[in-house]
């Protein structure tokens, strides 16, 4: 899955434990990248922690 590009193996396993594969497949990659870049632009610390804990924000339009 494309989400692995943003997480290491351990972080990805945490995501898989928290969310179903079906749910993960519904995430739009372009939308994720846009929000990821916004957070990165403002130097949000612990960006990977945000992905793991609050993946839902990457579904926002």
Backbone as CSV, one residue per row, in Angstrom:
resi,resn,N_x,N_y,N_z,CA_x,CA_y,CA_z,C_x,C_y,C_z
1,UNK,0.839,-1.184,0.000,0.000,0.000,0.000,0.882,1.245,0.000
2,UNK,0.419,2.284,-0.664,1.182,3.515,-0.809,1.499,4.187,0.529
3,UNK,0.704,3.941,1.551,0.926,4.561,2.860,2.274,4.156,3.459
4,UNK,2.789,3.031,3.044,4.090,2.546,3.537,5.219,3.505,3.174
5,UNK,5.024,4.319,2.156,6.049,5.290,1.755,6.294,6.330,2.841
6,UNK,5.323,6.515,3.715,5.397,7.558,4.730,5.701,7.013,6.119
7,UNK,5.703,5.708,6.270,5.888,5.082,7.578,6.898,3.948,7.495
8,UNK,7.587,3.708,8.599,8.461,2.534,8.625,7.610,1.301,8.931
9,UNK,8.226,0.147,8.962,7.475,-1.106,9.139,6.692,-1.144,10.449
10,UNK,7.316,-0.719,11.527,6.647,-0.736,12.831,5.450,0.206,12.848
11,UNK,5.630,1.390,12.317,4.534,2.367,12.277,3.389,1.861,11.407
12,UNK,3.738,1.225,10.310,2.695,0.686,9.435,1.919,-0.439,10.122
13,UNK,2.620,-1.261,10.895,1.942,-2.318,11.657,0.977,-1.721,12.675
14,UNK,1.365,-0.614,13.293,0.467,0.066,14.228,-0.796,0.545,13.519
15,UNK,-0.624,1.065,12.314,-1.773,1.510,11.512,-2.669,0.320,11.185
16,UNK,-2.071,-0.790,10.800,-2.859,-1.977,10.458,-3.613,-2.523,11.665
17,UNK,-3.027,-2.397,12.850,-3.711,-2.846,14.066,-4.892,-1.949,14.414
18,UNK,-4.752,-0.676,14.120,-5.775,0.301,14.507,-6.918,0.392,13.495
19,UNK,-6.608,0.229,12.223,-7.591,0.416,11.154,-7.695,-0.840,10.294
20,UNK,-8.869,-1.096,9.786,-9.056,-2.254,8.907,-8.446,-1.966,7.533
21,UNK,-8.086,-3.017,6.843,-7.523,-2.877,5.495,-8.535,-2.219,4.558
22,UNK,-9.797,-2.551,4.738,-10.859,-1.950,3.928,-10.891,-0.436,4.118
23,UNK,-10.785,-0.004,5.361,-10.772,1.435,5.659,-9.541,2.099,5.049
24,UNK,-8.391,1.477,5.199,-7.158,2.051,4.660,-7.235,2.202,3.146
25,UNK,-7.906,1.284,2.491,-8.038,1.359,1.035,-8.971,2.471,0.579
26,UNK,-9.774,3.018,1.481,-10.683,4.105,1.105,-10.005,5.469,1.143
27,UNK,-8.807,5.535,1.684,-8.111,6.820,1.800,-7.586,7.231,0.432
28,UNK,-7.947,8.427,0.023,-7.507,8.960,-1.263,-6.049,9.420,-1.146
29,UNK,-5.190,8.862,-1.949,-3.766,9.163,-1.868,-3.478,10.641,-2.135
30,UNK,-4.112,11.225,-3.123,-3.868,12.633,-3.444,-4.285,13.547,-2.302
31,UNK,-5.411,13.238,-1.683,-5.878,14.018,-0.545,-4.909,13.876,0.627
32,UNK,-4.459,12.650,0.878,-3.493,12.401,1.946,-2.232,13.227,1.719
33,UNK,-1.713,13.194,0.505,-0.479,13.911,0.188,-0.663,15.413,0.371
34,UNK,-1.801,15.945,-0.045,-2.063,17.378,0.110,-2.056,17.780,1.582
35,UNK,-2.737,17.030,2.413,-2.789,17.352,3.841,-1.431,17.110,4.491
36,UNK,-0.759,16.046,4.108,0.586,15.753,4.621,1.517,16.926,4.329
37,UNK,1.468,17.446,3.113,2.339,18.559,2.732,1.997,19.834,3.489
38,UNK,0.719,20.060,3.770,0.328,21.227,4.571,0.924,21.111,5.973
39,UNK,0.781,19.957,6.593,1.331,19.760,7.934,2.855,19.880,7.924
40,UNK,3.472,19.340,6.901,4.931,19.399,6.781,5.397,20.843,6.573
41,UNK,4.643,21.604,5.805,4.972,23.005,5.528,5.058,23.818,6.815
42,UNK,4.184,23.509,7.760,4.163,24.234,9.027,4.990,23.535,10.105
43,UNK,5.866,22.649,9.672,6.801,21.959,10.569,6.118,21.318,11.770
44,UNK,5.009,20.651,11.505,4.321,19.924,12.567,5.265,18.836,13.071
45,UNK,5.572,18.900,14.338,6.487,17.902,14.894,5.774,16.562,15.024
46,UNK,6.544,15.529,14.989,6.017,14.163,15.139,4.934,13.862,14.105
47,UNK,5.184,14.202,12.874,4.203,14.005,11.805,3.783,12.546,11.685
48,UNK,4.692,11.639,11.893,4.338,10.215,11.820,3.394,9.829,12.950
49,UNK,3.576,10.433,14.121,2.648,10.174,15.225,1.250,10.673,14.884
50,UNK,1.183,11.809,14.204,-0.113,12.348,13.776,-0.781,11.370,12.822
51,UNK,-0.021,10.826,11.891,-0.574,9.857,10.942,-1.123,8.646,11.688
52,UNK,-0.362,8.136,12.635,-0.773,6.932,13.358,-1.999,7.187,14.228
53,UNK,-2.004,8.292,14.956,-3.080,8.552,15.922,-4.322,9.176,15.306
54,UNK,-4.130,9.982,14.266,-5.246,10.760,13.729,-5.362,10.626,12.213
55,UNK,-5.300,9.419,11.727,-5.364,9.178,10.286,-6.617,9.792,9.666
56,UNK,-7.662,9.936,10.456,-8.929,10.468,9.953,-8.790,11.876,9.367
57,UNK,-7.856,12.683,9.885,-7.735,14.043,9.357,-7.290,14.046,7.906
58,UNK,-6.672,12.968,7.468,-6.219,12.898,6.086,-7.362,12.574,5.123
59,UNK,-8.542,12.379,5.664,-9.724,12.149,4.835,-10.480,13.440,4.571
60,UNK,-10.079,14.523,5.238,-10.761,15.804,5.066,-10.507,16.356,3.673
61,UNK,-11.465,17.085,3.166,-11.308,17.726,1.849,-10.969,19.179,2.016
